[in-house]
Amino acid sequence: MLKDYLESKGTSYVEKLVDQNDAARDEMMQASGGFLGVPFTVVAKEDGSKSTIIGFDKHRVDEVLGFS
């Protein structure tokens, strides 16, 4: 659902398959504080800050990405 939603908004993303890539899994564990559920989204902003979103939380995605 998250991928479909981002695509419908014309937003590009990088998908990392944490069940198939140990480095991606380790990166996710560090960024999420040990959470391994998916989807887990990291949004890197132009100012260098990052926001994280656990699960498909449409309201939070809209808030972080500035969708109205």
N, C-alpha and C positions, 0 to 999 in steps of 0.2 A: 504493500500500500504506500509506503514512504517513497519508493522509487517512482511509482506511478504519479504520486502527488508532485514530486519535484519536477518530473518531466512535463507535467501539465502546466507548470509555472515557468518552463523554459530554463530551469536551473540545472547547471552541470554539477556532477558529483563524481567522486571516486569511490567505487565499491571495493571493499577489502573482505575477502572470505576468510574469516578468522578460524573456521573449522578446517581450512585447507592450508593455512599459512601461519607457521609458528611465530614469525616476526610480527605479523599483523595482530595475532592474538596477544602477544606480549605488549604491543603498543596499546591495544584496547584496554588490557588489564591495568596498565599504568594510568591511562587517561580517565578510566572509569572508577578507579579505586577498587578494582577487583571484580567488577560486574562483568559477566560474560553473556548476558542476554542480548538478543538482537531484535530490532535494529538498535544500534548505538551510534549516534551521530555527533561528530565534532565539526563545528563550524569555525573556520579560521577567518578572522576579519582582517581588513587592510591595515588596521593599527597594530596588528600582532597579537591581539587578544583572541581567546578561544572560548566558545560556548559549547556545552555538551547537552545532548538530549537523549534521554533513555526511552526506548519504545517509540511508537508512532504517536506523538503528541502534537496533533495538528495546530493547536493553539500556540504551543511553544515554538514550533517550526515557523509559524507565521510571525511570531514576535521576534525571534532571533534573526530571521532573514528579511524582515520588514515587509512581508506580504500584507495586503489589506483585505 
